[in-house]
Amino acid sequence: MKKLFKTLAVFFITLTTIFATETLNLMPVPKSLELNNSKCYLHREFKIEIKSHHGDDLYTYATRILRRLDERTGLCFHQDILVPNEPVENAFLTIETQRQGQVKLYENESYELVISESEIKLNAVTDIGAMRGLETLLQLLGADENGYFFPTLKINDEPRFPWRGLMIDVARHFHDVHVIKRNIDGMAALKMNVLHLHLCDDQGFRIESKVFPKLHLISGEEQYFSQEQIKDIVRYAKARGIRVIPEFDVPGHGTSFIVAYPELSSSNKPVTLERTWGVHDPTLNPTEDITYKFLDQLFEEMGTLFPDEYFHIGGDENNGKEWSANEKIKKFMKDNHIPDNHALQTYFNKQILKILTHHQKKMIGWDEILQPELPRESVVHSWRGPNFLVQAVRNGYQTILSNGYYIDLIQPASYHYMIDPVPQDSNLTEEEIKFVLGGEATMWSEFVDDDVIDSRIWPRTAAIAERFWSPAEIQDIDDMYRRLEVTCFRLEEHGLNHIRYQEMFFRRLTNNQDTRPLKTLVDVIEMLKIYNRHRTFFKNEKYQSHTPLTRVVDATLPDPKIPREFSKLIDQYISSDFSPEYEQKIRNQLNLWKKNDPDLRAIAKKSPMLNEILPMSEKLTTMSEIGIKTLEYIKSQKKPSIFWKRNALKSLENCKEQVAGTELMVVAPIEKLVMKITD
């Protein structure tokens, strides 16, 4: 009975929150929200007072919030910076906390926010919780003819999961400090709390080591973080309530280690840093003491730079080829009764666990580390699917989910949004669910550089952040997209260039000519999804680390708005029994696309970079002509001939074929329309 009452209470709280947020732009949606019918208007005398001093971070955070609010409203608030122990008279926003928060797993991030017409009160257990509440307050800002205001309401909020992360791969393509910092700010705005840096791989080693300097001097190729820069990143993240976790991928993906220190290799073959993507053979030797002495010293050094208790060892995609070809390794396995390479990697992981435990660190690894005899202290980071996560949980391991959150796969926000860290139909018990710590969005960097990366992370990661924070029942995709559009715009104030980078690309691609025809095309195409771009070629060669990321494919956005809205428009047209109102909207869009090709071709004459995308421009014209003809058939209430239908569907199928690593995202709605009139 108690469980029933608890379930009903959660249901009604969630239902109240859903109704209350329909007109708000909160992301993530809070746990509980009671909305009133009045407004709290802002004025120049707006001041913030922190009533309890628990460290300086909240003062600097609140000052940043004040300045962001000032920049949005232009009110020129009289208050400058918030200073500890300095009284504030007539404060409009008062903040109270009970203690300073620790940037660690399971820290309390809850808060209560109460807004009346005359004052705002923010209460939290920790200063980190207060930071989360301040971001919510800023998202509540509205405006009308009377000025800027906050709606009057009461929010009680806390995260659903304690681990809400973003992994950035800085190994395949290096990303500088300013890129990392602006994305940390984006994370804080969405209440994410773990930055996971993938620091080495077959393409490079991206952090200074004073103990083993060849790692960065040779394998870093002058693109790496100095130790002072890493300390700065960690400080920057901590001041925003965000943990920073390093990943050093071992024993596979070991090229950057072996190039610098060949004695670590499982093979005698010469090795150079990889310029292409994929799974490569070089692997650390798990049978030699020198390997563990090396990693012991390296991890001790790196552990001092990253104070978090968790330390990621990778452990994925070891193909085992070098182990199977090495006679000494095979003899070691036989002498020590190690039956196969999986068991040998478990042996390796157990030695690494001893090293990390000695240095007061907890080991995380990708789900390949989940082998018999893996110590329960390890955390399994699942990338291969929910079945692996459930298996790990049922074996008593804490888990983090990234499967379904691979943002480099260019899947829509709606797809990521409906993936839950607790797999559907998993039948996990309440006790087992506690082993699911949360999840991480993963930004692998084969096809991103400093210009492109923001557009691949944001705004889709905001939808993932909501899944990690908000109640599981929050699942309205249309409302998510409504709020995501506002969030996308607001993220720009952190210096993120996920929107404005396109205009720079368009000017570059058109050689500073009229960019509108190119934009018209790019608005309806998208980079190939999953790993299909890897399977295409650039100038008849495999993509490499130095392949330019300045082409049309790199100017495309994941999950573009226009194809999504066009598809919805077609559905509305069909469901309305072919309303003339919707027909005209569709016709206007198709005519715009139909007329675009000649203009783009004229621009390409002075910008040969565009030549590779012209076949796609032609496909857009073809598709549009079929769409217009279909509208004419519908309007005249005449059915097309079987011959026309066959040719139309064949042409549309051809329009689906990739061009220069891109695909046309508006073919399916036209295909649906053709099928509708030919049933």
C-alpha positions in Angstrom: 0.0 0.0 0.0 2.8 2.4 0.9 4.4 1.6 -2.5 1.1 2.4 -4.2 0.8 5.8 -2.5 4.4 6.6 -3.4 3.8 5.7 -7.0 0.6 7.8 -7.2 2.4 10.8 -5.6 5.2 10.6 -8.1 2.6 10.4 -10.9 0.6 13.5 -9.8 3.8 15.5 -9.1 5.0 14.6 -12.6 1.7 15.4 -14.2 1.6 18.8 -12.5 5.1 19.5 -13.7 4.2 18.5 -17.3 1.2 20.8 -17.4 3.0 23.7 -15.7 6.0 23.6 -18.2 3.9 23.6 -21.4 4.4 27.4 -21.7 7.9 27.5 -20.2 11.2 26.8 -21.8 12.9 24.8 -19.0 15.4 22.2 -20.0 15.9 19.9 -18.1 12.3 19.8 -16.8 12.4 20.0 -13.0 11.1 17.2 -10.8 8.3 19.3 -9.3 6.8 22.7 -10.4 3.8 24.6 -9.2 3.0 27.6 -11.5 1.1 30.6 -10.3 -0.7 33.3 -12.4 1.4 36.4 -11.7 4.8 37.8 -12.7 7.9 39.1 -10.9 9.2 42.0 -13.0 12.9 43.0 -13.0 14.3 46.4 -12.5 17.7 48.0 -12.2 17.7 47.6 -8.4 17.8 43.8 -8.8 20.4 42.4 -6.4 21.6 39.0 -5.2 22.5 38.2 -1.7 24.2 34.9 -0.6 23.2 34.6 3.1 25.6 31.7 4.0 29.3 31.6 3.1 30.4 28.1 2.1 33.3 28.8 -0.3 33.8 31.3 -3.0 32.6 29.4 -6.1 29.0 30.3 -5.6 29.8 34.0 -5.4 31.6 33.9 -8.8 28.8 31.7 -10.2 26.1 34.1 -9.0 28.0 37.0 -10.4 28.2 35.3 -13.9 24.4 34.7 -13.7 23.9 38.4 -12.8 25.9 39.5 -15.8 24.2 37.1 -18.2 20.8 38.4 -16.9 22.1 41.9 -17.4 23.2 41.2 -20.9 19.8 39.6 -21.8 17.8 42.5 -20.4 20.1 45.5 -20.9 18.9 46.8 -17.6 22.4 47.8 -16.3 22.0 46.5 -12.8 23.7 48.5 -10.1 25.2 45.5 -8.4 28.7 44.7 -9.6 30.3 41.5 -8.2 29.2 39.4 -5.3 31.8 39.4 -2.5 31.9 37.1 0.5 30.8 38.6 3.8 29.7 41.8 2.2 26.1 42.6 3.2 23.7 43.5 0.4 20.8 45.8 1.2 17.4 45.2 -0.3 18.4 42.1 -2.1 15.7 40.8 -4.5 17.2 37.3 -4.8 18.4 35.6 -1.7 20.4 32.3 -1.8 20.9 30.1 1.2 23.0 26.9 1.4 23.8 24.5 4.2 27.4 23.6 3.2 30.0 23.7 0.4 29.5 20.9 -2.1 32.1 18.4 -3.1 32.7 17.8 -6.8 32.2 14.0 -6.5 29.7 11.3 -7.3 26.5 11.4 -5.3 26.9 15.0 -4.1 23.6 16.7 -3.3 22.4 18.9 -6.2 18.9 19.5 -5.1 17.4 23.0 -4.8 14.1 24.8 -4.0 13.3 27.9 -6.0 10.3 30.1 -4.9 9.4 33.2 -7.0 6.8 35.7 -5.8 5.9 39.1 -7.2 8.3 40.8 -4.7 11.2 38.4 -4.1 13.0 35.3 -5.1 14.3 32.7 -2.7 16.7 29.9 -3.7 17.5 27.3 -1.1 19.9 24.4 -1.5 21.8 21.9 0.6 25.0 22.7 -1.3 26.4 25.5 -3.3 26.3 23.1 -6.3 22.6 22.7 -5.9 22.3 26.5 -5.8 24.2 26.7 -9.1 21.7 24.3 -10.7 18.9 26.5 -9.3 20.4 29.6 -10.8 20.5 28.1 -14.2 16.8 27.3 -13.9 16.0 30.8 -12.8 17.8 32.2 -15.9 15.8 29.9 -18.1 12.6 31.2 -16.7 13.2 34.8 -17.9 10.3 36.1 -20.0 9.3 39.4 -21.5 6.2 41.3 -22.4 5.2 44.9 -23.1 5.8 45.8 -19.5 9.4 44.5 -19.3 11.3 41.5 -18.3 9.9 39.1 -15.7 10.0 35.7 -14.0 6.8 33.8 -13.6 5.7 33.3 -10.0 6.1 29.6 -9.0 7.7 27.0 -6.7 10.2 24.4 -7.9 11.6 21.5 -6.0 14.2 19.8 -8.1 16.9 17.2 -8.0 18.6 15.0 -10.6 17.3 11.5 -11.4 20.9 10.2 -12.0 24.1 11.3 -10.3 26.3 10.8 -13.4 25.4 13.1 -16.3 28.4 13.3 -18.6 29.8 14.4 -21.9 32.9 12.6 -23.3 35.1 14.7 -25.7 37.7 12.8 -27.7 40.7 15.1 -28.0 43.0 12.3 -29.4 41.8 11.8 -33.0 41.4 15.6 -33.5 42.8 17.8 -30.8 40.5 20.5 -29.2 42.1 23.4 -27.5 41.4 24.8 -24.0 38.9 27.5 -25.2 36.8 24.8 -26.9 36.7 22.7 -23.8 35.8 25.6 -21.6 32.9 26.9 -23.7 31.5 23.3 -23.7 31.9 23.1 -19.9 29.8 26.3 -19.7 27.2 24.6 -22.0 27.2 21.6 -19.7 26.7 23.7 -16.6 23.7 25.4 -18.3 22.1 22.0 -18.8 23.0 20.7 -15.3 25.5 18.1 -16.5 28.2 17.2 -14.1 30.9 15.0 -15.6 33.4 15.9 -18.4 35.2 12.8 -19.6 38.4 13.6 -21.7 39.5 10.8 -24.0 43.2 11.8 -24.0 45.0 9.3 -26.1 44.5 6.9 -29.0 46.2 5.6 -32.1 46.3 9.1 -33.5 48.0 10.9 -30.6 48.7 11.5 -26.9 47.3 14.8 -25.8 48.6 15.6 -22.4 52.0 16.6 -21.1 53.9 14.0 -19.1 57.0 15.1 -17.2 57.7 11.5 -16.2 57.5 10.2 -19.8 58.0 13.3 -22.0 58.2 11.3 -25.2 54.5 10.7 -25.0 53.6 14.3 -25.7 56.8 15.4 -27.5 56.6 12.6 -30.0 53.0 11.3 -30.0 51.5 14.7 -29.2 52.8 16.3 -32.3 52.7 19.8 -30.7 48.9 19.3 -30.0 48.5 18.6 -26.4 47.4 20.1 -23.1 50.2 21.3 -20.8 49.8 20.2 -17.2 49.0 23.8 -16.3 46.3 23.9 -18.9 44.8 20.7 -17.5 44.8 22.1 -14.0 43.1 25.2 -15.3 40.4 23.1 -17.0 39.8 21.1 -13.8 39.5 24.3 -11.8 37.2 25.8 -14.4 34.9 22.8 -14.3 35.0 22.5 -10.5 33.8 26.1 -10.2 30.7 25.0 -12.2 30.1 21.8 -10.2 31.6 19.6 -12.9 34.0 16.7 -12.4 36.7 16.0 -14.9 37.7 12.3 -15.6 40.6 11.3 -17.7 40.7 8.3 -20.0 43.9 6.6 -21.0 42.9 3.8 -23.3 44.8 0.6 -22.6 45.8 -2.0 -23.7 44.3 -1.6 -27.2 44.4 1.6 -29.2 48.0 1.7 -28.0 49.8 3.2 -31.0 50.6 6.6 -29.3 52.2 4.8 -26.3 54.2 2.5 -28.5 55.5 5.1 -30.9 57.0 6.9 -28.0 58.1 3.9 -26.0 58.4 0.8 -28.3 59.4 -1.4 -25.4 55.7 -1.5 -24.4 54.7 -3.2 -27.6 53.3 -6.7 -28.1 55.0 -6.8 -31.5 58.4 -6.1 -33.0 56.8 -4.4 -36.0 57.7 -0.7 -36.5 54.8 1.6 -35.6 53.9 5.1 -36.6 51.0 7.3 -35.5 47.8 6.4 -37.3 46.3 8.9 -39.8 43.2 6.8 -40.6 40.3 5.8 -38.4 39.2 2.4 -37.1 40.5 -0.5 -34.9 44.3 -0.9 -35.3 46.6 -3.7 -34.1 49.2 -2.1 -31.8 48.5 -3.2 -28.3 50.5 -3.0 -25.0 52.2 -6.1 -23.8 50.4 -7.5 -20.8 53.0 -10.1 -19.9 56.0 -7.8 -19.2 56.7 -6.1 -15.9 57.9 -3.0 -17.7 54.3 -2.3 -18.9 53.0 -2.2 -15.4 55.9 -0.2 -14.0 55.3 2.3 -16.8 51.6 2.6 -16.3 52.1 2.8 -12.5 54.3 5.8 -12.8 52.2 7.4 -15.6 48.9 6.9 -13.7 50.4 8.3 -10.5 51.4 11.4 -12.3 48.1 11.8 -14.1 46.2 11.1 -10.9 47.7 14.2 -9.3 46.3 16.3 -12.2 42.8 14.8 -12.0 41.6 14.8 -8.4 38.4 12.9 -9.2 38.3 9.4 -7.6 37.4 7.8 -10.9 40.0 7.0 -13.6 39.0 5.6 -17.1 41.2 2.9 -18.6 39.3 2.4 -21.9 39.8 -1.3 -22.5 37.8 -1.4 -25.7 38.4 -2.8 -29.2 41.5 -4.9 -28.6 41.5 -7.2 -31.6 44.1 -9.4 -30.0 46.0 -10.0 -33.2 49.4 -9.0 -31.8 48.9 -11.2 -28.7 47.9 -14.2 -30.8 51.0 -13.7 -33.0 53.5 -13.4 -30.2 55.1 -16.7 -29.1 56.3 -15.3 -25.7 52.8 -14.1 -24.9 51.3 -17.4 -25.9 53.8 -19.2 -23.6 53.0 -16.9 -20.8 49.3 -17.7 -21.2 50.0 -21.4 -21.2 52.2 -21.2 -18.1 49.7 -19.2 -16.2 46.6 -21.2 -17.4 45.1 -18.2 -19.2 42.8 -19.8 -21.9 42.3 -16.9 -24.3 42.8 -13.3 -25.1 39.7 -12.3 -23.1 41.1 -13.9 -20.0 44.5 -12.3 -20.7 42.8 -8.9 -20.8 41.1 -9.6 -17.5 44.5 -10.5 -16.1 45.8 -7.1 -17.4 42.8 -5.3 -16.0 43.4 -6.8 -12.6 46.9 -5.6 -12.5 45.7 -2.1 -13.6 43.1 -2.2 -10.8 45.9 -2.8 -8.3 47.8 0.2 -9.6 44.8 2.5 -9.5 43.7 1.2 -6.1 47.2 1.9 -4.8 46.8 5.5 -6.0 43.3 5.8 -4.4 41.5 5.7 -7.8 38.4 3.7 -8.9 38.7 2.0 -12.3 36.2 2.6 -15.1 36.4 0.8 -18.5 34.3 0.3 -21.6 32.1 -2.8 -21.4 34.7 -5.1 -22.9 36.3 -5.2 -19.5 33.3 -7.1 -18.2 34.9 -10.6 -18.0 34.8 -13.3 -15.4 36.8 -12.4 -12.3 36.6 -8.7 -13.0 36.7 -7.2 -9.5 33.4 -5.6 -8.4 35.1 -2.3 -7.6 35.2 -1.6 -11.3 32.7 0.6 -13.1 31.4 -0.7 -16.5 30.9 1.9 -19.1 28.5 0.4 -21.6 28.8 1.4 -25.3 27.7 -1.9 -27.0 24.1 -2.0 -25.9 21.6 -2.3 -23.0 22.1 -6.1 -22.8 25.7 -5.5 -21.7 24.6 -2.9 -19.1 21.9 -5.2 -17.7 24.5 -8.1 -17.6 26.9 -5.9 -15.7 24.2 -4.7 -13.2 23.0 -8.2 -12.5 26.6 -9.2 -11.8 26.9 -6.4 -9.2 28.8 -3.8 -11.1 28.0 -0.1 -11.2 27.3 1.1 -14.8 27.2 4.1 -17.0 25.3 4.0 -20.3 26.6 5.6 -23.6 24.9 3.3 -26.1 22.2 5.4 -27.6 24.1 8.7 -26.8 26.8 8.5 -29.5 26.2 12.0 -30.8 28.9 11.5 -33.5 26.5 9.1 -35.3 24.3 12.1 -36.4 21.1 10.7 -35.1 18.2 13.0 -34.2 17.6 14.4 -30.7 14.3 12.5 -30.6 16.2 9.2 -30.9 18.6 10.1 -28.0 15.8 11.5 -26.0 13.9 8.2 -25.9 16.9 6.2 -24.7 16.9 5.7 -21.0 19.9 4.8 -18.8 17.6 2.1 -17.3 16.8 0.0 -20.4 13.2 -0.5 -21.1 11.8 -4.0 -20.4 15.0 -4.8 -18.5 13.0 -5.9 -15.4 15.7 -4.6 -13.1 14.7 -4.5 -9.5 14.8 -1.2 -7.5 18.0 -2.4 -5.8 19.6 -3.3 -9.2 18.6 0.1 -10.7 20.7 1.8 -8.0 23.8 0.3 -9.8 22.9 2.4 -12.9 24.8 5.7 -12.2 23.6 7.5 -15.3 25.1 8.1 -18.7 27.4 10.1 -21.0 27.0 11.6 -24.4 30.1 10.7 -26.5 31.7 13.0 -28.9 34.2 10.9 -30.9 36.3 13.2 -33.0 37.0 11.6 -36.4 35.0 14.2 -38.2 35.2 17.3 -36.0 37.7 20.1 -35.4 37.4 23.2 -33.3 35.1 24.9 -35.8 32.7 22.0 -36.2 32.6 20.3 -32.8 30.0 22.6 -31.1 27.5 21.8 -33.8 27.9 18.1 -33.3 27.4 18.4 -29.5 24.7 21.0 -29.3 21.8 21.3 -29.1 21.1 17.5 -29.2 23.1 16.9 -26.0 20.6 19.2 -24.2 18.0 16.6 -24.9 20.3 13.9 -23.5 21.0 16.1 -20.4 17.2 16.2 -19.8 17.0 12.4 -20.0 19.7 12.2 -17.3 18.1 14.8 -15.0 14.3 14.8 -15.4 11.7 12.3 -14.3 11.5 9.3 -16.6 7.9 10.2 -17.4 8.9 13.4 -19.3 8.8 12.1 -22.9 6.8 14.5 -25.1 9.0 14.8 -28.2 7.2 17.7 -29.7 7.5 19.7 -26.5 11.2 18.7 -26.2 11.8 20.2 -29.7 9.9 23.3 -28.8 12.1 23.9 -25.7 15.2 22.7 -27.5 15.0 25.5 -30.1 15.0 28.1 -27.3 17.9 26.3 -25.5 19.9 26.2 -28.8 19.6 29.9 -29.1 20.5 30.6 -25.4 23.6 28.4 -25.6 25.2 30.9 -27.8 25.8 33.2 -24.8 28.5 30.8 -23.7 30.6 31.4 -26.8 29.4 28.1 -28.4 29.4 28.5 -32.2 27.0 25.6 -33.1 24.8 28.1 -35.0 27.0 30.8 -36.3 29.8 28.5 -37.6 27.6 27.8 -40.6 27.7 31.3 -42.0 31.5 31.2 -41.8 31.4 27.9 -43.7 29.0 29.3 -46.3 31.2 32.3 -47.0 34.2 30.1 -47.3 32.5 27.5 -49.6 31.0 30.2 -51.9 34.2 32.2 -52.0 32.3 35.1 -50.4 29.5 35.1 -52.9 25.7 35.0 -52.2 25.3 32.2 -49.6 21.5 31.8 -49.9 21.4 29.1 -52.5 24.0 27.0 -50.6 22.0 27.5 -47.4 18.8 26.4 -49.1 20.5 23.1 -50.0 22.3 22.6 -46.8 19.1 23.1 -44.8 17.7 19.8 -46.2 20.8 17.6 -46.2 22.7 15.9 -43.5 26.0 14.0 -43.0 25.6 10.3 -43.4 24.5 8.6 -40.2 25.9 5.8 -38.0 29.4 5.2 -39.4 28.5 5.4 -43.1 30.7 8.5 -43.7 33.7 6.2 -42.8 32.7 4.0 -45.7 32.8 6.8 -48.3 35.9 8.4 -49.7 37.4 11.8 -50.2 39.1 12.1 -53.6 39.1 8.3 -53.9 41.1 7.9 -50.6 40.1 7.0 -47.1 39.5 9.8 -44.7 42.6 10.7 -42.7 43.4 12.9 -39.7 44.6 15.7 -42.0 41.6 15.5 -44.4 40.0 19.0 -44.5 36.8 19.4 -42.5 35.8 22.4 -44.6 33.5 20.8 -47.1 29.7 21.1 -47.6 29.2 17.9 -45.5 30.9 19.7 -42.6 28.5 22.6 -42.9 25.5 20.4 -42.4 23.7 20.2 -39.1 22.6 17.0 -37.4 18.8 16.8 -37.1 18.0 19.9 -39.2 14.7 21.7 -38.5 13.3 22.2 -42.0 13.1 18.4 -43.0 11.5 17.7 -39.6 8.9 20.4 -40.1 8.4 19.5 -43.8 7.7 15.9 -42.9 5.1 17.1 -40.3 3.6 19.4 -42.9 3.1 16.5 -45.3 1.4 14.5 -42.5 -0.9 17.4 -41.7 -1.8 17.7 -45.4 -2.7 14.0 -45.6 -4.6 13.8 -42.3 -6.6 17.0 -43.2 -7.9 15.3 -46.4 -5.6 17.4 -48.6 -6.4 20.8 -47.2 -5.6 23.7 -49.7 -4.0 25.6 -46.8 -1.3 22.9 -46.3 -1.1 22.3 -50.1 0.0 25.9 -50.7 2.6 25.7 -47.9 4.0 22.6 -49.5 4.0 24.0 -53.0 5.8 27.2 -51.9 8.6 25.1 -50.3 8.9 22.8 -53.3 9.1 25.7 -55.7 11.8 27.3 -53.6 13.8 24.0 -53.8 13.1 23.5 -57.5 14.5 26.9 -58.5 17.6 26.7 -56.4 19.8 24.5 -58.6 20.7 27.1 -61.3 21.6 29.7 -58.7 23.9 27.3 -56.9 25.6 26.2 -60.1 26.3 29.8 -61.0 28.1 30.3 -57.7 30.0 27.0 -58.2 31.6 28.5 -61.3 33.7 30.7 -59.0 34.0 28.2 -56.2 35.0 24.7 -57.4 34.7 23.3 -53.9 31.0 23.2 -54.5 31.2 21.0 -57.5 31.0 17.8 -55.5 27.6 18.7 -54.1 26.0 19.7 -57.3 24.6 16.2 -58.0 22.7 16.6 -54.7 21.3 19.9 -55.8 20.0 18.2 -59.0 18.4 15.5 -56.8 16.6 18.2 -54.8 15.2 19.6 -58.1 14.1 16.2 -59.3 12.4 15.5 -56.0 10.7 18.8 -55.9 9.3 18.4 -59.4 7.9 15.0 -58.4 6.3 16.6 -55.4 4.7 19.4 -57.4 3.4 16.9 -59.9 1.9 14.9 -57.1 0.1 17.9 -55.7 -1.4 18.5 -59.1 -2.7 15.0 -59.3 -4.2 15.4 -55.9 -5.8 18.7 -56.7 -7.3 17.4 -59.9 -8.4 14.2 -58.2 -6.8 12.2 -61.0 -4.7 9.1 -60.4 -1.3 8.9 -62.1 -0.5 6.2 -64.5 1.3 3.1 -63.3 4.2 4.1 -65.6 4.4 7.6 -63.9 4.3 6.0 -60.4 7.0 3.5 -61.3 9.3 6.2 -62.6 8.6 8.6 -59.8 9.4 6.1 -57.1 12.5 5.0 -59.0 13.7 8.6 -59.2 12.9 9.2 -55.5 15.0 6.1 -54.7 17.8 7.6 -56.6 17.4 10.8 -54.7 18.2 8.9 -51.5 21.7 8.0 -52.6 24.5 9.8 -50.9 26.5 12.5 -52.5 29.8 13.7 -51.0 29.1 12.2 -47.7 25.6 13.7 -47.4 22.0 12.5 -47.8 18.8 14.3 -48.7 16.5 14.4 -45.7 13.2 15.4 -47.4 12.7 12.5 -49.8 10.7 10.2 -47.5 7.8 12.7 -47.1 7.4 13.1 -50.9 7.6 9.3 -51.3 4.8 9.0 -48.7 2.7 11.5 -50.7 3.3 9.6 -54.0 2.3 6.3 -52.3 -0.8 8.0 -50.9 -2.2 8.9 -54.3 -1.3 5.6 -55.9 -2.9 3.3 -53.3 
